[in-house]
């Protein structure tokens, strides 16, 4: 189980984003050596410091919307832009990455993940070296009714007082332009990849 708030520098700064996410997928169905992005089967990635997540999507009035979550905890409480994330968590040792993404979604929202055919969105790497892989699934849920699991940390710092915070304090359906503004920078590539997969964005 990964705390979204355990290390703010992992999620708020980008070390490297794999630019191959800008290429359309479907050119190959098997992983290729050295290839990152939608063409690489994300389940083959190294599990060392790897997180996996889901990006539910839907169409409302002809507009593509994605579900993302505001990170919980005191560091993010007063922040908005750059303080949202896909719902994700760390893969357990030997765990299939897609299975991990579905497990984490259920744990952090209190809702079962949508059923349906997943769309692979590829992989990004964040500042601390952590890799994040993601899938999109079409579906719908009431974002106002999520019930997140929690984590414990000392707060205020050096106070000796341990407090409990939600992993995510709210979730919201957003159009892609708004989601790009709110997401931590590395994860914007997932929105780009989804639009490419759905033909909503020119390659």
N, C-alpha and C positions, 0 to 999 in steps of 0.2 A: 504494500500500500504506500503510495507516494503522497506526501503533503504538498499541495500546490504552493504553500507558503513557507516551506522550510528554508529555502535559499533564494531570495529575491533576484540575485544576479543571474541565476540559471535561466530565469524566464523573462527578465526585462531587458537583456542585452543580447545581441546576436554575435556569435563568433563566425559562423559561416552558414549560408543557406545554399543548398544544392540548386544551382541554376537550371539543371535539367528538368525541374518541375515545370518550366515554361514550355516544354515540348509535349505535344499531345501523346496520349497513351494508345494502346491497342495495336502497336506495331509488333509486339512480341508478347508471348504468353508465359515464357519462362525467364528466370533471372539470368542476367548476363554479368560476367565478371567485371567489377569496377563501375557498374552502372547504378546510379541512384535516381530516385524520382519515380514517377508513375510506372515506368517500364520495369522497375525492379520489384520482385515480389517481396513486400515488406516483412513477410514472415521469416525470411532468410537472414534478416539483419542480426548482428551480434546483440546478445541480451545484456552485455555489460553497459550499465547506465543507459538503458533504453526504456523509454516510456511509450505507451501505445494509447491511442485515443480515437474517439468517434466524433464525427461531425454530422449530426442529423440535419437534413434539409427538407424543405417543402416549397411549394409555390402558392403565393397568395396574390390574387388579382394579377396573375401573369408574371409576378416578380419572384425571383429566387430569394429565399431566406435561409439562414443557417442558425442553429442553436449553439450559443457559446455561453460561458459562465464567468461571473466576476469572482476573482480569487478571494477567499476568506482570510481572516486574520488581520492584526493591527497594521501591518506594513501597507496593506492594500486598501484599507478602509476608506481613506480620503482620496483615493486615486480612481480615475476612470479610464481615460485613454491610455492604452498600454498595460492595463491591469486586468484584462480578460483573457481567457484561455479556452481552447477546446477542452472537453472533459477527458482527462487522461490520467494515467498512473503508471508506475513502474511495473515491468514484467517480472514475475517471479522466476527463479532459476528453472530453466527447462520448459517454461510455459510458452505456448503458442501466442504470438503477439496479438493476433486478432481476438483470441479468447480472452487475453488480458484486457484488451480495449473494452470488450463487452462487460467483463466483470467490474472494471473500474467505473464504467458508466452507471451500472446498477448501484454500486456502493456510494457514489458521490451525488447521485440524484434521487435515490430511493425509488427509481422507476426502471422497469425492464427496458433494455435498448430496443429500438425498432427492429422488426424482422424485415427481411428483404435481401436483395442482392447488394453486397457491399461494393463500393467503388474505391479502389486503392488510390490514395492521394500522395503516396511517396513518403519521403523522409527529409527532415531538417535536422540540423545540429545546432545546439544552443551554446552560449558562451562557455559554460563549464564543461563542455565536451559531451553533454548528454544528448543522445539521439532521440527524436520523437518521430514515430510513424503513425499514420492516421488513415482511417477509412471513412467514407461518407455513406450514409444510408438514408433513403427517403422514408419519412414517417412524420408523425405529429404527436405532440404531448403538451400538456398544460405546464408551461414554464413556471407559472406562479405556485405550483403545487409540489415543487421539488423539496426533498428532505435530505440534506447532505449528512454524511458522516462527519466526524470531528477529529481534531488533533489537539494536543496539549503542548503548551510552551510557556516559558517564564515570561511574564509581562506584568509591569514594565521591566525592561532589562535590569538585571542585577538586583531585582527587588526580592528575590526568593519566593515570589508568589507564582504558582502555576495556574494558568487559566486555560479553559477549553474554548476552541473556536471552530466554526464550520470550515470544511475544506473549500466549499463554495458558498457564498452568501446569497447569491441569486443567479438566475439564468434568464436568457431573453432570446427571442427570435429577432434577428436583425437582417436587413438587406446587406448585400455584400460590401457596398461602399462603407457603410457604418461599421460593419464587422472589421474591416481592414483598419479603421482608425482605432478601434478599441482593443484589438488583439495585441499580445506581445509580438514584437516585430518578426521573429523567426516564423511564427505560425501563419502570417499573412499568405505565405506560399501555398498553404493548404486551400485557401479560398480561391486563389488563382487556378490551382490544379482542378478544383471542383468545377469551376466555370468552363475550363477547357474540356473536361470529361463530358459535360452536359451540352457542349456546343453553345454556351452562353457568352463566350469570349473568343475573339479571333486568335488563332495561333500566331 
